[in-house]
Structures are given as C-alpha cells and as structure tokens.
C-alpha cells in the first residue's frame, strides 16, 4: 500500500551559514621584498585594487591601503626617496586576518573590535594560513543587513502564523456570542500582530458566561500569557461551572501563580480542598515559598454570568469595570472592580473577589473593555480617551444596535488616536441580554 504524503515527515531544508569565504575577493599580492615602486606600478595599472596584501611564502604579513599609499607617494621627492625601498614601509603591519570558515557574526565582532580600519580598508581572508583574498567593510555590512532582514522575515512569518492560531482559539467564543447574544458587538484589536487581550464566551442551557481579559504585556509575551490564562479558564469552567464569577477569578489567580511560581517570599501557594477553598501551601500543609518570584505577570478581567430565566447578572472584576445602562436610565451605572489583579506575585493566593449581582430589565445595555481603550492617547491635547468619553458616546447613540455601537466606538477611538502610536491591545464588549 502506498503511504500517503505527510509534509511533517520531510526534513526542513538546511542552509549553509554565511562565512568569510562568501566575502572573499581574489586579489593581487606582493612579496615582502617588493619595492614601493612595484606597488606604485600595480596601483597605477590596476585602478580596481583598493588594498594589496603583502605575503611571505603565501602567508599574509600586512596590508597596503591604496589611498594611504598613493597619498604618501604623491608628496614631493617621496618616489625618489622610497621608490626602491621595501613596501613594508607603508604597510599596515597589523591588519585584520580571518579564516575563510569564520562565521559572519563572529567576523562582524572581530571587525568592530579591530576598529575603523577593518571596515574602511578591508581585511585579509586566509585558509590554513594561506592567502585566499580580501574582504571589504561594505560587503560585510550588506551581508549582515541581508541576514537581519531574513531573520526578521522568519520571525514575522512565525508571528503571523501565531496570529492565525490565536484568532482560531477565539472562534468558538465568536460563535457562542452570536448564539447567546444576538444584540452584541465585540471588538478585539491587538496592538501588534498578536496580543495580550482575550475573551471567552460560552452558552449554557440556563444562561451565558462572558470573560474579557487583559494579560500582562502585548505582542508575543502577551500572547503567551493569553494561552496560559485561556487554558486555565477552560479548566476552571470545567471544574467549577460558570455561575460563580468570583470563584472563576480565584481559580485563575491560583492557577497563574502556581504555573509561573509567582508567590511572594513567605506567601503560601494555593492548595484546594474539595470545596474549592484555598488552604495551606502548595508545598505541603504549613509550608511557605521562601524564594522570590522571577516574574510578575497576571491579568485584569471582567467575568460575567447571566441567568436567562431570572435575568440576574453576576459580575466579578479584577481591575476591569462593568458599565450598565438601564432602559430608562439617563446615565451608566458602574459596577466597580476589585483593585487586585489576578495571578500577580503580590496577589494573595487565597484572595476572593467580590460579586456584584444586579437584575437587568430587557433592553439594558452592558459595556466593558480593557484599558487599551480608555488609556489611548490622542485628541487635540494628547490626553487619554477615557471612560467618560466612551460612556458619553454610547449614551448619545443608545438606541443603536450593540454591534453598531461597538463599531462606532472603534471608529471614534481611531479618530481620537490620530497620528499617535497605539499604546496597548484593545478589547471591548457591548451587548443587550
């Protein structure tokens, strides 16, 4: 039976690393007993020669730079005085000499260490001590630039593929959001190709759960944190269910701290009982982590549970507020978050986030987002976009569909940002349960 094609079994192509041999230009040379008149004749007859190695039995002992030599020999009476003397009089006795097999990176360090002359006048390339040719600083810089461009291309290709993976992980939440909340709009805009914000939406027979989270960092480090936090959140939902937002935040806190070893000296690591409460330390009852944490990463989050039958909303927040606009209200109410982030070294392993429970009449508008929205600098005075501006914009267009409100807010943020750089990842949710 013919085995099916599997590209993963094919070896990756291996490219030979660039070496000094790739820069080697064959060149004329002169023996040590050659006269300055001989060198002058060579430089005069071969204008392409910029440097001239001096050799003894094929081994380079110095390098004559065309510009320096011709400048000296053009002085009055120098040809008469030095024309018959040995060429070593104008020779650089300590040029940079490298083996043809030396890697480009090592060659670059050697060239920089030897000073300007190696980049300006060139360097000698040998193999087994015998002269092979010369290399020039401009060539070296071009090769280094090409290598860096190729590395950047490979890195960007990897990051772009990571973005595909990150977006794919959010697809299930997009589908759940569309099914659970027909009147909803969600914007996710990483600052870079990948980002440190993520969201999770899940539909249940009796309601829905939504989490908006802002992990430490942005770009690749932030994306790594989203993978950790998202995985821990999935495990917490499977173990505890979605109906207690505070318990989910507490579980996220313990999970991140334990996974990254982020326990302050003397702070107990979390151990759960069957009831999910934190007791003692992860290193055994009564033991404490005596070493300081090497990292301090975590997340801010808003965790929501909505009961479809009773229309009760439960919310727990770690630094991310929830704004609620009643159908007949003239301003947003704010459910304030706890000031403690989840997972950070300074956050106690047994910290418990308070839960806000509110009844939502039909037509109520919910809004929450990460600080990338509120902290973006812009406008005529280069100030933050701010929570009040976002609330005011939504209040003015309160009757629009939630998806339209989210799009409007994103457009206003872009207008506000103007020519300012994006400061952080941006994620926000508008919905009417």
Helices and strands as residue ranges (DSSP letters): G 7-9, G 20-23, E 29-31, H 36-45, E 51-56, E 59-65, H 66-73, H 78-82, G 87-90, E 97-99, H 104-113, H 116-121, E 123-127, E 130-135, H 137-180, E 184-189, E 197-204, E 207-215, H 219-240, H 245-260, E 299-307, E 312-318, E 322-325, E 333-335, E 356-359, E 365-369, H 371-374, E 377-378, E 383-384, H 387-396, H 402-417, E 426-431
